[in-house]
Amino acid sequence: MKYVLLYESAPDVAERAREHFDAHRAHWQRFLEDATLLMIGPFRPPGDGAMSVFRTREAAEAFARDDPFVTHGLVTRWTVHEWFEVLVPDE
């Protein structure tokens, strides 16, 4: 099982993201280094939120609590969902 962290973006995220991006990147790189973060990225168009996939619920929640995008108000709401990963073979 994996854990998906979903972010809802603030209306002004496009204007403010650059200001906090370096700190946000340093934050997610720590989770990559300890191998608890598997994937991360925004939805398109800009402002439609973002998604991250983690190995544990604890890692997902810890990430969101201290993420500069959350602490500086670029994220208005976040949720963690259990995800049962299923791989479909190529046909």
Gaussian input, Z-matrix of N, CA and C with variables (Angstrom, degrees):
# hf/3-21g

backbone

0 1
 N
 C     1     B1
 C     2     B2     1     A1
 N     3     B3     2     A2     1     D1
 C     4     B4     3     A3     2     D2
 C     5     B5     4     A4     3     D3
 N     6     B6     5     A5     4     D4
 C     7     B7     6     A6     5     D5
 C     8     B8     7     A7     6     D6
 N     9     B9     8     A8     7     D7
 C    10    B10     9     A9     8     D8
 C    11    B11    10    A10     9     D9
 N    12    B12    11    A11    10    D10
 C    13    B13    12    A12    11    D11
 C    14    B14    13    A13    12    D12
 N    15    B15    14    A14    13    D13
 C    16    B16    15    A15    14    D14
 C    17    B17    16    A16    15    D15
 N    18    B18    17    A17    16    D16
 C    19    B19    18    A18    17    D17
 C    20    B20    19    A19    18    D18
 N    21    B21    20    A20    19    D19
 C    22    B22    21    A21    20    D20
 C    23    B23    22    A22    21    D21
 N    24    B24    23    A23    22    D22
 C    25    B25    24    A24    23    D23
 C    26    B26    25    A25    24    D24
 N    27    B27    26    A26    25    D25
 C    28    B28    27    A27    26    D26
 C    29    B29    28    A28    27    D27
 N    30    B30    29    A29    28    D28
 C    31    B31    30    A30    29    D29
 C    32    B32    31    A31    30    D30
 N    33    B33    32    A32    31    D31
 C    34    B34    33    A33    32    D32
 C    35    B35    34    A34    33    D33
 N    36    B36    35    A35    34    D34
 C    37    B37    36    A36    35    D35
 C    38    B38    37    A37    36    D36
 N    39    B39    38    A38    37    D37
 C    40    B40    39    A39    38    D38
 C    41    B41    40    A40    39    D39
 N    42    B42    41    A41    40    D40
 C    43    B43    42    A42    41    D41
 C    44    B44    43    A43    42    D42
 N    45    B45    44    A44    43    D43
 C    46    B46    45    A45    44    D44
 C    47    B47    46    A46    45    D45
 N    48    B48    47    A47    46    D46
 C    49    B49    48    A48    47    D47
 C    50    B50    49    A49    48    D48
 N    51    B51    50    A50    49    D49
 C    52    B52    51    A51    50    D50
 C    53    B53    52    A52    51    D51
 N    54    B54    53    A53    52    D52
 C    55    B55    54    A54    53    D53
 C    56    B56    55    A55    54    D54
 N    57    B57    56    A56    55    D55
 C    58    B58    57    A57    56    D56
 C    59    B59    58    A58    57    D57
 N    60    B60    59    A59    58    D58
 C    61    B61    60    A60    59    D59
 C    62    B62    61    A61    60    D60
 N    63    B63    62    A62    61    D61
 C    64    B64    63    A63    62    D62
 C    65    B65    64    A64    63    D63
 N    66    B66    65    A65    64    D64
 C    67    B67    66    A66    65    D65
 C    68    B68    67    A67    66    D66
 N    69    B69    68    A68    67    D67
 C    70    B70    69    A69    68    D68
 C    71    B71    70    A70    69    D69
 N    72    B72    71    A71    70    D70
 C    73    B73    72    A72    71    D71
 C    74    B74    73    A73    72    D72
 N    75    B75    74    A74    73    D73
 C    76    B76    75    A75    74    D74
 C    77    B77    76    A76    75    D75
 N    78    B78    77    A77    76    D76
 C    79    B79    78    A78    77    D77
 C    80    B80    79    A79    78    D78
 N    81    B81    80    A80    79    D79
 C    82    B82    81    A81    80    D80
 C    83    B83    82    A82    81    D81
 N    84    B84    83    A83    82    D82
 C    85    B85    84    A84    83    D83
 C    86    B86    85    A85    84    D84
 N    87    B87    86    A86    85    D85
 C    88    B88    87    A87    86    D86
 C    89    B89    88    A88    87    D87
 N    90    B90    89    A89    88    D88
 C    91    B91    90    A90    89    D89
 C    92    B92    91    A91    90    D90
 N    93    B93    92    A92    91    D91
 C    94    B94    93    A93    92    D92
 C    95    B95    94    A94    93    D93
 N    96    B96    95    A95    94    D94
 C    97    B97    96    A96    95    D95
 C    98    B98    97    A97    96    D96
 N    99    B99    98    A98    97    D97
 C   100   B100    99    A99    98    D98
 C   101   B101   100   A100    99    D99
 N   102   B102   101   A101   100   D100
 C   103   B103   102   A102   101   D101
 C   104   B104   103   A103   102   D102
 N   105   B105   104   A104   103   D103
 C   106   B106   105   A105   104   D104
 C   107   B107   106   A106   105   D105
 N   108   B108   107   A107   106   D106
 C   109   B109   108   A108   107   D107
 C   110   B110   109   A109   108   D108
 N   111   B111   110   A110   109   D109
 C   112   B112   111   A111   110   D110
 C   113   B113   112   A112   111   D111
 N   114   B114   113   A113   112   D112
 C   115   B115   114   A114   113   D113
 C   116   B116   115   A115   114   D114
 N   117   B117   116   A116   115   D115
 C   118   B118   117   A117   116   D116
 C   119   B119   118   A118   117   D117
 N   120   B120   119   A119   118   D118
 C   121   B121   120   A120   119   D119
 C   122   B122   121   A121   120   D120
 N   123   B123   122   A122   121   D121
 C   124   B124   123   A123   122   D122
 C   125   B125   124   A124   123   D123
 N   126   B126   125   A125   124   D124
 C   127   B127   126   A126   125   D125
 C   128   B128   127   A127   126   D126
 N   129   B129   128   A128   127   D127
 C   130   B130   129   A129   128   D128
 C   131   B131   130   A130   129   D129
 N   132   B132   131   A131   130   D130
 C   133   B133   132   A132   131   D131
 C   134   B134   133   A133   132   D132
 N   135   B135   134   A134   133   D133
 C   136   B136   135   A135   134   D134
 C   137   B137   136   A136   135   D135
 N   138   B138   137   A137   136   D136
 C   139   B139   138   A138   137   D137
 C   140   B140   139   A139   138   D138
 N   141   B141   140   A140   139   D139
 C   142   B142   141   A141   140   D140
 C   143   B143   142   A142   141   D141
 N   144   B144   143   A143   142   D142
 C   145   B145   144   A144   143   D143
 C   146   B146   145   A145   144   D144
 N   147   B147   146   A146   145   D145
 C   148   B148   147   A147   146   D146
 C   149   B149   148   A148   147   D147
 N   150   B150   149   A149   148   D148
 C   151   B151   150   A150   149   D149
 C   152   B152   151   A151   150   D150
 N   153   B153   152   A152   151   D151
 C   154   B154   153   A153   152   D152
 C   155   B155   154   A154   153   D153
 N   156   B156   155   A155   154   D154
 C   157   B157   156   A156   155   D155
 C   158   B158   157   A157   156   D156
 N   159   B159   158   A158   157   D157
 C   160   B160   159   A159   158   D158
 C   161   B161   160   A160   159   D159
 N   162   B162   161   A161   160   D160
 C   163   B163   162   A162   161   D161
 C   164   B164   163   A163   162   D162
 N   165   B165   164   A164   163   D163
 C   166   B166   165   A165   164   D164
 C   167   B167   166   A166   165   D165
 N   168   B168   167   A167   166   D166
 C   169   B169   168   A168   167   D167
 C   170   B170   169   A169   168   D168
 N   171   B171   170   A170   169   D169
 C   172   B172   171   A171   170   D170
 C   173   B173   172   A172   171   D171
 N   174   B174   173   A173   172   D172
 C   175   B175   174   A174   173   D173
 C   176   B176   175   A175   174   D174
 N   177   B177   176   A176   175   D175
 C   178   B178   177   A177   176   D176
 C   179   B179   178   A178   177   D177
 N   180   B180   179   A179   178   D178
 C   181   B181   180   A180   179   D179
 C   182   B182   181   A181   180   D180
 N   183   B183   182   A182   181   D181
 C   184   B184   183   A183   182   D182
 C   185   B185   184   A184   183   D183
 N   186   B186   185   A185   184   D184
 C   187   B187   186   A186   185   D185
 C   188   B188   187   A187   186   D186
 N   189   B189   188   A188   187   D187
 C   190   B190   189   A189   188   D188
 C   191   B191   190   A190   189   D189
 N   192   B192   191   A191   190   D190
 C   193   B193   192   A192   191   D191
 C   194   B194   193   A193   192   D192
 N   195   B195   194   A194   193   D193
 C   196   B196   195   A195   194   D194
 C   197   B197   196   A196   195   D195
 N   198   B198   197   A197   196   D196
 C   199   B199   198   A198   197   D197
 C   200   B200   199   A199   198   D198
 N   201   B201   200   A200   199   D199
 C   202   B202   201   A201   200   D200
 C   203   B203   202   A202   201   D201
 N   204   B204   203   A203   202   D202
 C   205   B205   204   A204   203   D203
 C   206   B206   205   A205   204   D204
 N   207   B207   206   A206   205   D205
 C   208   B208   207   A207   206   D206
 C   209   B209   208   A208   207   D207
 N   210   B210   209   A209   208   D208
 C   211   B211   210   A210   209   D209
 C   212   B212   211   A211   210   D210
 N   213   B213   212   A212   211   D211
 C   214   B214   213   A213   212   D212
 C   215   B215   214   A214   213   D213
 N   216   B216   215   A215   214   D214
 C   217   B217   216   A216   215   D215
 C   218   B218   217   A217   216   D216
 N   219   B219   218   A218   217   D217
 C   220   B220   219   A219   218   D218
 C   221   B221   220   A220   219   D219
 N   222   B222   221   A221   220   D220
 C   223   B223   222   A222   221   D221
 C   224   B224   223   A223   222   D222
 N   225   B225   224   A224   223   D223
 C   226   B226   225   A225   224   D224
 C   227   B227   226   A226   225   D225
 N   228   B228   227   A227   226   D226
 C   229   B229   228   A228   227   D227
 C   230   B230   229   A229   228   D228
 N   231   B231   230   A230   229   D229
 C   232   B232   231   A231   230   D230
 C   233   B233   232   A232   231   D231
 N   234   B234   233   A233   232   D232
 C   235   B235   234   A234   233   D233
 C   236   B236   235   A235   234   D234
 N   237   B237   236   A236   235   D235
 C   238   B238   237   A237   236   D236
 C   239   B239   238   A238   237   D237
 N   240   B240   239   A239   238   D238
 C   241   B241   240   A240   239   D239
 C   242   B242   241   A241   240   D240
 N   243   B243   242   A242   241   D241
 C   244   B244   243   A243   242   D242
 C   245   B245   244   A244   243   D243
 N   246   B246   245   A245   244   D244
 C   247   B247   246   A246   245   D245
 C   248   B248   247   A247   246   D246
 N   249   B249   248   A248   247   D247
 C   250   B250   249   A249   248   D248
 C   251   B251   250   A250   249   D249
 N   252   B252   251   A251   250   D250
 C   253   B253   252   A252   251   D251
 C   254   B254   253   A253   252   D252
 N   255   B255   254   A254   253   D253
 C   256   B256   255   A255   254   D254
 C   257   B257   256   A256   255   D255
 N   258   B258   257   A257   256   D256
 C   259   B259   258   A258   257   D257
 C   260   B260   259   A259   258   D258
 N   261   B261   260   A260   259   D259
 C   262   B262   261   A261   260   D260
 C   263   B263   262   A262   261   D261
 N   264   B264   263   A263   262   D262
 C   265   B265   264   A264   263   D263
 C   266   B266   265   A265   264   D264
 N   267   B267   266   A266   265   D265
 C   268   B268   267   A267   266   D266
 C   269   B269   268   A268   267   D267
 N   270   B270   269   A269   268   D268
 C   271   B271   270   A270   269   D269
 C   272   B272   271   A271   270   D270

   B1=1.4371
   B2=1.5214
   B3=1.3197
   B4=1.4619
   B5=1.5302
   B6=1.3184
   B7=1.4587
   B8=1.5212
   B9=1.3310
   B10=1.4550
   B11=1.5213
   B12=1.3173
   B13=1.4578
   B14=1.5230
   B15=1.3294
   B16=1.4590
   B17=1.5159
   B18=1.3213
   B19=1.4610
   B20=1.5247
   B21=1.3310
   B22=1.4552
   B23=1.5226
   B24=1.3161
   B25=1.4633
   B26=1.5166
   B27=1.3292
   B28=1.4633
   B29=1.5262
   B30=1.3212
   B31=1.4614
   B32=1.5305
   B33=1.3340
   B34=1.4615
   B35=1.5348
   B36=1.3239
   B37=1.4618
   B38=1.5294
   B39=1.3107
   B40=1.4674
   B41=1.5292
   B42=1.3182
   B43=1.4602
   B44=1.5330
   B45=1.3345
   B46=1.4655
   B47=1.5221
   B48=1.3123
   B49=1.4685
   B50=1.5253
   B51=1.3054
   B52=1.4688
   B53=1.5317
   B54=1.3169
   B55=1.4662
   B56=1.5364
   B57=1.3346
   B58=1.4660
   B59=1.5227
   B60=1.3399
   B61=1.4574
   B62=1.5279
   B63=1.3235
   B64=1.4653
   B65=1.5285
   B66=1.3210
   B67=1.4663
   B68=1.5249
   B69=1.3339
   B70=1.4681
   B71=1.5320
   B72=1.3245
   B73=1.4687
   B74=1.5346
   B75=1.3091
   B76=1.4709
   B77=1.5310
   B78=1.3150
   B79=1.4684
   B80=1.5238
   B81=1.3493
   B82=1.4724
   B83=1.5183
   B84=1.3120
   B85=1.4678
   B86=1.5307
   B87=1.3231
   B88=1.4688
   B89=1.5323
   B90=1.3237
   B91=1.4622
   B92=1.5292
   B93=1.3256
   B94=1.4645
   B95=1.5268
   B96=1.3227
   B97=1.4657
   B98=1.5218
   B99=1.3230
   B100=1.4744
   B101=1.5296
   B102=1.3239
   B103=1.4729
   B104=1.5286
   B105=1.3403
   B106=1.4636
   B107=1.5217
   B108=1.3209
   B109=1.4625
   B110=1.5242
   B111=1.3243
   B112=1.4618
   B113=1.5201
   B114=1.3283
   B115=1.4653
   B116=1.5222
   B117=1.3379
   B118=1.4591
   B119=1.5216
   B120=1.3260
   B121=1.4572
   B122=1.5133
   B123=1.3371
   B124=1.4654
   B125=1.5251
   B126=1.3214
   B127=1.4528
   B128=1.5202
   B129=1.2958
   B130=1.4661
   B131=1.5084
   B132=1.3004
   B133=1.4556
   B134=1.5252
   B135=1.3311
   B136=1.4621
   B137=1.5325
   B138=1.3010
   B139=1.4596
   B140=1.5119
   B141=1.3369
   B142=1.4657
   B143=1.5161
   B144=1.3191
   B145=1.4530
   B146=1.5058
   B147=1.3394
   B148=1.4570
   B149=1.5259
   B150=1.3250
   B151=1.4526
   B152=1.5194
   B153=1.3232
   B154=1.4563
   B155=1.5239
   B156=1.3210
   B157=1.4625
   B158=1.5275
   B159=1.3315
   B160=1.4604
   B161=1.5222
   B162=1.3165
   B163=1.4659
   B164=1.5259
   B165=1.3500
   B166=1.4657
   B167=1.5232
   B168=1.3314
   B169=1.4705
   B170=1.5302
   B171=1.3253
   B172=1.4609
   B173=1.5287
   B174=1.3218
   B175=1.4655
   B176=1.5259
   B177=1.3197
   B178=1.4703
   B179=1.5179
   B180=1.3287
   B181=1.4617
   B182=1.5243
   B183=1.3163
   B184=1.4722
   B185=1.5219
   B186=1.3329
   B187=1.4556
   B188=1.5263
   B189=1.3249
   B190=1.4629
   B191=1.5266
   B192=1.3038
   B193=1.4758
   B194=1.5228
   B195=1.3384
   B196=1.4616
   B197=1.5216
   B198=1.3189
   B199=1.4664
   B200=1.5342
   B201=1.3275
   B202=1.4654
   B203=1.5324
   B204=1.3173
   B205=1.4628
   B206=1.5314
   B207=1.3216
   B208=1.4644
   B209=1.5218
   B210=1.3182
   B211=1.4626
   B212=1.5247
   B213=1.3467
   B214=1.4702
   B215=1.5275
   B216=1.3303
   B217=1.4589
   B218=1.5102
   B219=1.3237
   B220=1.4563
   B221=1.5266
   B222=1.3261
   B223=1.4639
   B224=1.5224
   B225=1.3323
   B226=1.4634
   B227=1.5205
   B228=1.3411
   B229=1.4599
   B230=1.5133
   B231=1.3325
   B232=1.4553
   B233=1.5169
   B234=1.3332
   B235=1.4591
   B236=1.5251
   B237=1.3269
   B238=1.4580
   B239=1.5265
   B240=1.3264
   B241=1.4609
   B242=1.5217
   B243=1.3353
   B244=1.4667
   B245=1.5198
   B246=1.3234
   B247=1.4632
   B248=1.5221
   B249=1.3216
   B250=1.4527
   B251=1.5141
   B252=1.2888
   B253=1.4635
   B254=1.5345
   B255=1.3286
   B256=1.4567
   B257=1.5248
   B258=1.2920
   B259=1.4567
   B260=1.5246
   B261=1.3063
   B262=1.4600
   B263=1.5236
   B264=1.3361
   B265=1.4685
   B266=1.5309
   B267=1.3187
   B268=1.4684
   B269=1.5116
   B270=1.3046
   B271=1.4644
   B272=1.4978
   A1=109.05
   A2=115.29
   A3=122.99
   A4=108.07
   A5=116.01
   A6=121.71
   A7=108.97
   A8=115.80
   A9=122.47
   A10=108.47
   A11=115.19
   A12=122.65
   A13=107.28
   A14=116.45
   A15=121.82
   A16=109.66
   A17=115.34
   A18=122.75
   A19=109.42
   A20=115.92
   A21=122.23
   A22=106.65
   A23=116.18
   A24=121.28
   A25=112.43
   A26=114.99
   A27=121.67
   A28=108.86
   A29=118.32
   A30=120.73
   A31=113.98
   A32=117.82
   A33=121.21
   A34=113.01
   A35=118.11
   A36=120.98
   A37=111.88
   A38=118.60
   A39=120.65
   A40=111.24
   A41=117.04
   A42=120.85
   A43=112.17
   A44=117.77
   A45=121.27
   A46=114.96
   A47=118.77
   A48=121.32
   A49=112.61
   A50=117.33
   A51=120.36
   A52=111.40
   A53=116.99
   A54=122.19
   A55=112.22
   A56=117.04
   A57=121.38
   A58=113.38
   A59=117.52
   A60=119.71
   A61=113.03
   A62=119.39
   A63=120.43
   A64=111.33
   A65=117.38
   A66=120.88
   A67=110.67
   A68=116.89
   A69=121.73
   A70=109.98
   A71=116.96
   A72=120.63
   A73=111.01
   A74=118.17
   A75=120.66
   A76=110.17
   A77=115.95
   A78=120.75
   A79=110.86
   A80=117.79
   A81=117.86
   A82=112.27
   A83=117.63
   A84=118.72
   A85=111.65
   A86=117.71
   A87=120.09
   A88=110.70
   A89=117.07
   A90=120.79
   A91=111.26
   A92=116.71
   A93=119.39
   A94=110.67
   A95=116.09
   A96=120.94
   A97=112.41
   A98=117.29
   A99=118.27
   A100=111.75
   A101=116.44
   A102=124.20
   A103=113.98
   A104=117.67
   A105=118.82
   A106=112.07
   A107=118.23
   A108=123.04
   A109=108.84
   A110=115.84
   A111=120.85
   A112=112.99
   A113=117.24
   A114=122.49
   A115=108.96
   A116=115.04
   A117=119.47
   A118=108.15
   A119=116.45
   A120=119.16
   A121=113.11
   A122=115.03
   A123=120.87
   A124=111.70
   A125=115.23
   A126=121.54
   A127=108.59
   A128=116.59
   A129=122.03
   A130=108.28
   A131=119.69
   A132=128.16
   A133=111.38
   A134=116.26
   A135=119.64
   A136=110.56
   A137=115.38
   A138=120.44
   A139=113.80
   A140=117.46
   A141=120.64
   A142=113.01
   A143=117.79
   A144=121.08
   A145=112.70
   A146=114.72
   A147=120.90
   A148=109.07
   A149=114.72
   A150=121.27
   A151=109.17
   A152=115.80
   A153=122.43
   A154=107.77
   A155=116.13
   A156=121.18
   A157=108.24
   A158=115.75
   A159=123.11
   A160=111.03
   A161=115.14
   A162=121.38
   A163=112.70
   A164=116.92
   A165=120.03
   A166=110.58
   A167=115.33
   A168=120.78
   A169=109.59
   A170=116.20
   A171=120.32
   A172=111.26
   A173=117.13
   A174=120.72
   A175=110.69
   A176=117.29
   A177=120.76
   A178=110.86
   A179=116.49
   A180=120.27
   A181=111.93
   A182=117.06
   A183=120.49
   A184=110.44
   A185=116.46
   A186=120.86
   A187=110.00
   A188=116.71
   A189=120.61
   A190=112.03
   A191=117.49
   A192=120.37
   A193=112.52
   A194=117.06
   A195=120.48
   A196=114.69
   A197=117.74
   A198=120.70
   A199=109.56
   A200=118.23
   A201=120.12
   A202=113.66
   A203=118.39
   A204=119.39
   A205=110.63
   A206=117.25
   A207=121.04
   A208=109.99
   A209=117.27
   A210=120.44
   A211=113.09
   A212=117.26
   A213=120.61
   A214=112.82
   A215=117.37
   A216=121.23
   A217=116.50
   A218=119.08
   A219=120.73
   A220=111.35
   A221=115.85
   A222=123.14
   A223=106.83
   A224=116.75
   A225=120.54
   A226=112.23
   A227=116.27
   A228=120.64
   A229=108.53
   A230=116.12
   A231=120.22
   A232=109.05
   A233=114.99
   A234=121.83
   A235=109.09
   A236=115.61
   A237=121.92
   A238=107.81
   A239=115.90
   A240=122.08
   A241=109.56
   A242=116.14
   A243=120.02
   A244=107.53
   A245=115.61
   A246=120.54
   A247=108.69
   A248=115.36
   A249=120.92
   A250=107.64
   A251=115.15
   A252=122.66
   A253=109.56
   A254=115.43
   A255=121.25
   A256=107.31
   A257=116.95
   A258=121.67
   A259=108.56
   A260=115.08
   A261=120.97
   A262=107.50
   A263=118.13
   A264=119.36
   A265=111.06
   A266=115.17
   A267=120.35
   A268=109.00
   A269=115.56
   A270=119.54
   A271=111.07
   D1=144.83
   D2=175.98
   D3=-119.55
   D4=172.62
   D5=-179.19
   D6=-130.39
   D7=123.71
   D8=-177.11
   D9=-101.82
   D10=124.83
   D11=175.95
   D12=-100.33
   D13=121.25
   D14=177.77
   D15=-109.28
   D16=134.03
   D17=177.48
   D18=-110.33
   D19=139.40
   D20=167.41
   D21=-105.37
   D22=128.30
   D23=-173.79
   D24=-85.83
   D25=147.76
   D26=171.78
   D27=-68.88
   D28=153.42
   D29=-178.97
   D30=-57.17
   D31=-29.07
   D32=-177.31
   D33=-100.27
   D34=19.76
   D35=-175.43
   D36=-59.59
   D37=-39.03
   D38=-178.15
   D39=-62.22
   D40=-37.36
   D41=-179.26
   D42=-76.24
   D43=-29.76
   D44=-172.45
   D45=-103.35
   D46=-12.99
   D47=-173.77
   D48=-61.18
   D49=-42.17
   D50=-177.44
   D51=-57.94
   D52=-37.39
   D53=-178.60
   D54=-60.74
   D55=-33.05
   D56=-175.10
   D57=-112.75
   D58=3.77
   D59=-172.62
   D60=-65.24
   D61=-41.86
   D62=-178.40
   D63=-60.07
   D64=-42.16
   D65=178.10
   D66=-68.24
   D67=-38.29
   D68=177.06
   D69=-62.68
   D70=-45.14
   D71=179.31
   D72=-63.80
   D73=-43.48
   D74=177.97
   D75=-60.63
   D76=-37.31
   D77=178.90
   D78=-63.95
   D79=-49.88
   D80=-177.60
   D81=-72.28
   D82=-25.43
   D83=177.59
   D84=-65.60
   D85=-32.51
   D86=176.11
   D87=-62.96
   D88=-37.69
   D89=179.01
   D90=-74.09
   D91=-30.82
   D92=173.59
   D93=-66.53
   D94=-43.19
   D95=-178.59
   D96=-61.91
   D97=-35.49
   D98=178.73
   D99=-90.44
   D100=7.79
   D101=173.52
   D102=64.28
   D103=24.32
   D104=175.07
   D105=-94.95
   D106=-22.10
   D107=175.70
   D108=-96.99
   D109=126.32
   D110=-178.48
   D111=-102.38
   D112=-36.77
   D113=-178.93
   D114=-152.48
   D115=151.86
   D116=176.91
   D117=-155.27
   D118=143.71
   D119=175.59
   D120=172.19
   D121=158.82
   D122=-179.99
   D123=-84.50
   D124=157.67
   D125=169.63
   D126=-84.86
   D127=160.66
   D128=175.11
   D129=-111.42
   D130=144.24
   D131=0.87
   D132=-73.07
   D133=166.53
   D134=178.29
   D135=-52.89
   D136=138.28
   D137=-179.05
   D138=98.63
   D139=-7.59
   D140=-179.91
   D141=-86.89
   D142=12.99
   D143=176.84
   D144=96.46
   D145=-168.94
   D146=-177.53
   D147=-153.12
   D148=166.57
   D149=-178.95
   D150=-139.96
   D151=143.45
   D152=174.29
   D153=-136.13
   D154=149.59
   D155=178.51
   D156=-119.91
   D157=128.77
   D158=-176.54
   D159=-123.43
   D160=159.23
   D161=176.62
   D162=-76.63
   D163=-29.70
   D164=-178.15
   D165=-134.18
   D166=153.07
   D167=175.08
   D168=-62.77
   D169=-39.90
   D170=-178.50
   D171=-59.58
   D172=-41.82
   D173=178.57
   D174=-65.42
   D175=-42.94
   D176=179.73
   D177=-61.31
   D178=-45.33
   D179=-179.29
   D180=-68.30
   D181=-40.21
   D182=177.73
   D183=-63.87
   D184=-41.13
   D185=178.19
   D186=-57.91
   D187=-52.18
   D188=-176.43
   D189=-63.67
   D190=-41.17
   D191=-178.00
   D192=-57.74
   D193=-38.47
   D194=-173.28
   D195=-108.86
   D196=3.47
   D197=-178.97
   D198=-66.69
   D199=127.98
   D200=177.83
   D201=-56.39
   D202=-29.69
   D203=176.50
   D204=-65.25
   D205=-33.09
   D206=177.30
   D207=-78.07
   D208=-49.71
   D209=-174.67
   D210=-66.46
   D211=-22.60
   D212=178.29
   D213=-101.54
   D214=10.48
   D215=171.78
   D216=81.20
   D217=14.63
   D218=176.16
   D219=-78.43
   D220=-18.19
   D221=176.07
   D222=-113.26
   D223=125.73
   D224=-178.28
   D225=-91.32
   D226=-24.09
   D227=-178.56
   D228=-159.16
   D229=143.52
   D230=174.22
   D231=-136.41
   D232=149.75
   D233=178.37
   D234=-140.82
   D235=151.39
   D236=176.48
   D237=-115.53
   D238=132.11
   D239=179.97
   D240=-123.16
   D241=137.90
   D242=170.72
   D243=-70.77
   D244=138.36
   D245=-178.36
   D246=-131.59
   D247=120.90
   D248=176.23
   D249=-90.49
   D250=101.27
   D251=-176.48
   D252=-68.69
   D253=125.78
   D254=177.10
   D255=-126.99
   D256=126.64
   D257=178.05
   D258=-98.71
   D259=131.81
   D260=178.16
   D261=-103.31
   D262=123.68
   D263=-179.47
   D264=-66.73
   D265=151.26
   D266=175.35
   D267=-62.74
   D268=143.87
   D269=178.08
   D270=-100.02

